[in-house]
Amino acid sequence: MTKNFFLPLLAAGSMFINSPASAQEDKSKRPSPPASVTQTISGGATITISYGQPSVKGRTIGKDLEPMEGEIWRAGANEATVFETDKSLTIEGKPLPVGKYAFFTKNTGKKWTLIFNKTWDTWGAYDYAKNKGADALKVVVTEQAAPAFSEKLIYTIGTDGKVSLNWGNGLVSFKAATAR
């Protein structure tokens, strides 16, 4: 009788022992899985952009789907997009020190404000208002028409330092250069 009492209790206890391992999320199974691009640009700086890669899935960007005009966007999905450089850069001619940054955007029509924020380990853009004092750099660029529709958000980095965000019919690019 004692054996019959303890077996179910032991089985229940083993579920709790294993639960932390099973609670670990497999991020590759997310609807917007993690993606990353790394490139060493002329001058020797290595840039890495890590982001959640959303898909349009028949929705309308700006209406059913971020980015919404005039609002801060995490420039991806899930956690904030992370922009990392191992050497000081200039972004559109303005200095950005070595480091890891949350990369946010704010579009107002065809003009986009690109924001590099020192508080990089954050979920989405929800805490941006309280962390905006940690902005390291803001630059404004103009959106262009993409050469082709991109179902998934894609970042590219050229060896010449041209960094592009392509999603839907939009293309937002900026120039990164290794600081001298």
C-alpha positions in Angstrom: 0.0 0.0 0.0 2.8 2.4 0.8 4.4 1.7 -2.6 1.1 2.6 -4.4 0.9 5.8 -2.4 4.5 7.0 -3.2 4.7 6.1 -6.9 2.2 8.8 -8.0 3.8 11.3 -5.6 7.2 10.5 -7.1 5.9 10.8 -10.6 4.3 14.2 -9.8 7.5 15.4 -8.2 9.6 14.5 -11.2 7.4 16.7 -13.5 8.4 19.7 -11.3 12.0 18.8 -11.4 12.0 18.7 -15.2 9.8 21.8 -15.7 12.5 24.4 -15.9 14.1 22.6 -18.8 10.8 22.3 -20.6 9.9 26.0 -19.8 12.9 27.2 -21.8 11.5 28.6 -25.0 12.7 27.5 -28.4 12.8 30.9 -30.0 13.2 29.4 -33.5 9.5 28.2 -33.1 8.2 31.7 -32.7 5.9 33.2 -35.5 8.7 35.8 -35.9 11.8 33.7 -35.4 15.2 35.2 -34.5 17.5 36.3 -37.4 20.9 37.9 -37.5 23.3 39.4 -40.0 27.0 40.2 -39.5 29.4 42.0 -41.8 32.8 43.5 -41.5 32.8 46.8 -43.3 35.6 48.8 -44.9 37.8 50.2 -42.2 37.5 47.0 -40.2 34.4 47.5 -38.0 32.2 44.4 -37.6 28.5 45.1 -37.3 25.9 42.6 -36.1 22.1 43.1 -36.2 20.0 40.6 -34.3 16.2 40.8 -34.6 12.9 39.0 -34.6 11.9 38.5 -38.2 8.2 39.2 -38.7 6.2 38.3 -41.9 3.5 40.4 -43.5 1.1 37.4 -44.0 -1.4 39.4 -46.0 -1.6 42.2 -43.5 -1.1 45.9 -44.2 2.1 47.4 -42.7 1.2 50.6 -40.9 -2.4 49.6 -40.4 -2.6 46.0 -39.2 1.1 45.6 -38.5 4.0 47.6 -37.1 5.5 50.1 -37.8 2.7 52.5 -37.2 3.3 56.0 -38.4 4.5 58.3 -35.7 5.2 55.5 -33.1 8.4 54.0 -31.9 9.0 50.6 -33.3 11.5 47.9 -32.2 12.6 47.5 -35.9 11.7 43.8 -35.7 9.6 41.6 -33.5 9.8 40.2 -29.9 12.8 41.6 -28.1 14.2 45.0 -29.3 16.4 44.7 -32.4 20.1 44.8 -31.3 22.7 46.7 -33.3 26.3 45.9 -32.2 29.6 47.2 -33.4 33.1 46.3 -32.3 34.6 49.6 -33.4 33.4 53.2 -33.2 31.3 54.2 -36.2 29.8 57.1 -37.9 26.1 56.7 -38.8 25.2 59.2 -41.5 28.2 61.1 -40.5 27.4 61.2 -36.7 29.5 59.3 -34.1 28.4 56.1 -32.5 30.8 54.6 -30.0 31.7 50.9 -29.8 28.9 48.9 -28.1 25.5 47.2 -28.2 22.4 49.2 -28.8 18.6 48.7 -29.0 17.7 49.8 -32.5 14.4 51.6 -32.8 12.7 53.6 -35.6 10.0 56.2 -35.8 8.5 56.9 -39.2 6.6 60.0 -40.1 5.6 59.5 -43.7 8.7 58.9 -45.8 11.1 60.3 -43.1 12.4 57.8 -40.6 14.2 58.6 -37.3 16.7 55.9 -36.5 17.5 55.5 -32.8 20.4 53.8 -31.2 19.7 53.3 -27.5 22.1 52.0 -24.8 19.4 50.0 -23.1 19.6 47.1 -25.5 18.3 44.2 -23.4 14.6 45.0 -23.5 11.4 43.6 -24.8 10.0 45.4 -27.8 9.7 49.2 -27.6 7.4 49.2 -24.5 10.0 50.7 -22.1 11.4 53.1 -24.6 9.7 56.1 -23.0 11.4 55.5 -19.7 14.8 54.6 -21.4 14.9 57.4 -24.1 17.5 59.2 -21.9 19.8 56.4 -22.9 19.7 57.3 -26.6 23.2 57.4 -28.0 22.3 58.6 -31.4 19.4 59.7 -33.6 19.5 60.2 -37.3 16.9 60.9 -39.9 16.8 59.1 -43.3 14.3 58.9 -46.2 12.4 55.7 -47.0 12.7 54.5 -50.6 10.6 52.1 -52.6 12.0 48.6 -52.3 13.1 46.9 -55.6 10.8 44.0 -54.8 8.2 43.1 -52.1 9.8 41.4 -49.1 7.4 39.1 -47.2 9.8 38.9 -44.3 11.7 41.7 -42.6 15.3 41.5 -43.9 18.4 43.5 -42.8 21.4 43.6 -45.0 24.9 45.1 -44.4 27.2 45.8 -47.3 31.0 45.8 -47.0 30.7 49.5 -48.0 28.7 50.1 -44.8 25.3 50.5 -46.3 22.8 49.1 -43.8 19.2 48.4 -45.1 16.0 47.4 -43.6 13.7 45.9 -46.2 10.1 45.0 -45.4 7.0 44.9 -47.6 7.4 47.6 -50.2 9.7 49.8 -48.0 13.4 50.2 -47.9 15.2 52.2 -45.2 18.9 52.5 -45.6 21.7 54.3 -43.8 25.5 54.7 -44.1 27.8 53.3 -41.4 31.5 53.9 -41.6 34.4 52.9 -39.3 35.4 56.0 -37.3 38.9 57.3 -37.8 
